[in-house]
Amino acid sequence: MALVRVISSDGAAFLVSQRLAKRSGKLKTEIETFRKSSDNSEAQPEIRIVTIRAEILRLVLQWLQQHQNDPVLPANQNEQDGRGDAEMGQSQWDRDFLAPMDLGIVMELILAANHLEVKGLLDITCKLVESKITGRTVDEIRTAFKLKSDFKGNEEEQTRLENRWCVEN
Amino acid sequence: MENPGPPIDSAPITSSNRGGQNDGTFSYFNDCPEGVLIKIFDKLSVQDLMNCRLTCPRWDKTILISELLDMKSSFVFDGRRDDNIGGKCATYMEESSSKNYYWSHLKFRRVGGRQTPWLFDHLEHDPDFTLTISMLELLNCSINWLIILQILMYLPNLEVFVDSQDMYCWDYQTFNSGIEEDETIQENVGFQQIRNQDKLDNLARLRVARIHRSQLVECTTYLKILKLRSNSLRELEITTDQNFAPQRAQLFYTHLYSLLRNNADSLKMLKFPFKFVCPTYDFRVTDEHHAFREFLNHITEQRWSETLGLRVLEELSLQFGVLPIDGQDLKLRLVPLLNSLHSLKNFSMQCVFLESGMERFIEEFLREIHTSQFRPQFGIYMNDAAGVPNILNFQRSLRSLSVQTFREMAKQLKDLIPLFGIECYEDLKELQYFSKNHTFRNFNLDLLIESFSNLTHLNLVDHNSRLETRHSCEALATIEDPDMQLIIKHLRKLVSLQLIANMTFLTDVGMTGIDKEICKRMQSGNLYALSEEDVVSGAPLSKLQNLRFLVLRGLGIKVTDITPLFAFNGMPLLKKLHLYGSHQVSVLGRSSLAQQFNASRGCDLQV
């Protein structure tokens, strides 16, 4: 089994099968680039991900392993009928996987999934964040995501005014 | 060397062990790329998006740039709510920095003549605003056709135009006079000006026109307006509440014919002319059957099937009442027209009045067009005045069914619909039942759910009383907690639900799914909250996520504040909520509802 070494920002190395790694768009490109530049086709590729720390990288790989037999969806297929995302995010394993995480981890996971181009993981994590926004008040959202309301001048008032003229289709 | 290996341990994963970054000022979204943020915002409702805009400047900007609000929402000016003379709206439009790229849809509600001067002022001087508008909707506006025409002139990119008026128009006179397109009679200066400036060309860009006016003459005027330039309409819907008097109908069809001819190469959907009126009267004594006769005469005389050439028409919807004597006409006159429409995929005929013994006309009609590509759908209105018609032979073609009882015999719904509860009417989407007799007792809701599992509209009315007040109801047929729970559990596709019945025994349990004991506790303690141990075994009305209209009339005293507090949480689409009867909803419940369904959402709330 062809393997690849994936190294996190803090230096931890993960040895995974290339087949699994290729389910990430980013790793796939990296492996292919390595192949082209390397003379020795047997050599084990080594990929350094400078933006993702070990704990998060481990979670991404764990998710990939669980979903290694899912069909790979073309990047924009889900947007067409709008159902795809929901179906992807519904498995019990995913729920258990995300349940113990706090929002900070989820956000890091989103960034990692985005960087590594793992669409399925990006979908379920975004959905989770979305559910934390739905139905909440402005203050609740601010607290939950530690947002700073550093509006300048009357910007906030202006936005409030604009909202007033706006209504769901 | 590590492996990704073992499943996650059960200890909560937190970001607290993050080196150095966790200094309290850190925001989770600091390094989040715009694309990811937009992906998160993508599925949010307009209300959530508006909240997000207020959280921080970055989100505010991202949402504006994403144009998500632009796509999901409309700019609404409500003539009565906002301002009498448009002052507030004018201020907003002058001062807002983001108005120009914000909205593509414009909705006017209840705008009257007084507000038109500033409106024109702005439309004239704010091309950035008008350029982006692709849809204009007028709802119960009282402005005459000349002003409407002028507004249309200012919107060069308008594609969709909707005007719906539920009430009698104050400017009826100006619609009555209409536009005389005959060059010699044009005395109207305003219209002359518009015509001379050649601004009418904007009409040519219109793709969709949906008009609902209570008066036929207003509809006719619209046909005349559209006829002036439109030549690439894709959808045309023109409906009225009024019955057709023959001489008026003649004019309507003449104009319709020439509009259709101008748009024959582009028109894909056509719907006219009646709204489905609640059949509270005897169908035969009204003029409605004339309308259908008139239509059939017209299409025969004008040879629609040969001369119109609607090559791309995919959907045709007629809303007529058909009298039995017209039965043969269906076959002889309507079939040739339908067979000439080569692209037709959907044909529906609403409000078809069916008497016992007349089923064969529909069966024959269906056989005639059997070879065509499309499957016709019928909206049948029937009663038991002369026996119950048998609809089983064409039940696959039934889209909606309205049943009315007069005779004393019918004690329950299952006396009226053949094989009710046994046969499944999968394709039936709309069911209306209207009882006029004093012996009717039972809606058979359990059977109803088995037979009509795909309903989107359900309207059950036991209305034997002459008393028409909002709060009293002398209905006998009851709806109780298990019935309501059945509806919530099984009819998830419901868009509209109206129940006028004896709901004296309906309690908060049926409405919210919360157990009786817990309801009692809340009432006695006057503390309306669920604790963590409380198990909610049923489902609240809000599980009907598609619901737009909900009317319950005849509620009893067992419905209390628990219902408004727990039954309607998070129903994004609900536009109309009426709860009538002797229910015990207090100020607390009312204000909670008012908060959720406030006027800015355009929700019609009456409790």
Interface residues (C-beta under 8 A of the other chain):
Chain A: A12 A13 F14 L15 V16 R53 A54 E55 R58 L59 L61 Q62 L64 Q65 D85 D96 F97 P100 M101 D102 L103 G104 I105 M107 E108 I110 L111 N114 L122 C126 K127 V129 E130 I133 T134 G135 R136 T137 V138 I141 R142 F145 K146 L147 K148 S149 D150 F151 K152 E155 E156 Q158 T159 R160 L161 E162 N163 R164 W165 C166 V167 E168 N169
Chain B: M1 E2 N3 P4 G5 P7 I8 S10 A11 P12 I13 T14 S15 N17 R18 N22 T25 F26 S27 Y28 F29 D31 C32 P33 G35 V36 K39 I40 F41 K43 L44 S45 V46 Q47 D48 M50 N51 C52 R53 L54 T55 C56 P57 W59 D60 L69 K72 S73 S74 F75 V76 F77 C89 Y92 E95 S96 S97 S98 K99 Y102 W103 H105 K107 G570 P572 S600 R601 G602
